[in-house]
Amino acid sequence: MFRKLPEPGAPSLTLTIDGVPVEAAPGETVAAVLLRQQSPASRTTPVKESPRAPYCMMGVCFDCLAVVDGVASTQTCLVSVREGMRVERQYGKRSVQS
């Protein structure tokens, strides 16, 4: 659906989404990178498990929630990518850890 325009010589970094290495540019948000994937969904709803993908890109709608570096329900539209970052799609209800 979305693709990144090529920028010759632009720096890149690598993060993982569900264990798969993905290239991104410094300064991009995790949500923007998710939207370029084959499946852009970042989570499923807690009750009906309907897929949700980043929508508003400014922290209002909460459709971009995912697990980022082990922290569940992170708004990916507000987080810039970092080298080695681990992103996991969030399925169903968030589990409560003690």
Steps between C-alpha positions, in 0.01 A plus 500: 500500500775743596858508383801707592644721229865419429761739635844410365762503775244550778593333831293203612459286807354160573220411739297181528125464461379166634857375474546601134777756426367819338694801375393851595636853485601692813216730605219279367230388739436136570145547366632625165719190472206273591289654224759391242481134601301232316261499796483856639294402807667583830245333726164327523208618710455337842143371446454404133871487409443723196827625348592865552773702328643846565237755404533856632882501534483756782411309815124551509338176376712228674471266199881484474562327834770231497764348727823700462812369674280300738264786590140416405245754372764741368367763260726428205412825323678690779817287513797548269685192380835405656766252394416154635148595614264203541138549397231236542142527389258495794231233473179502703492609861814638657636265764567645843851429627586517871 
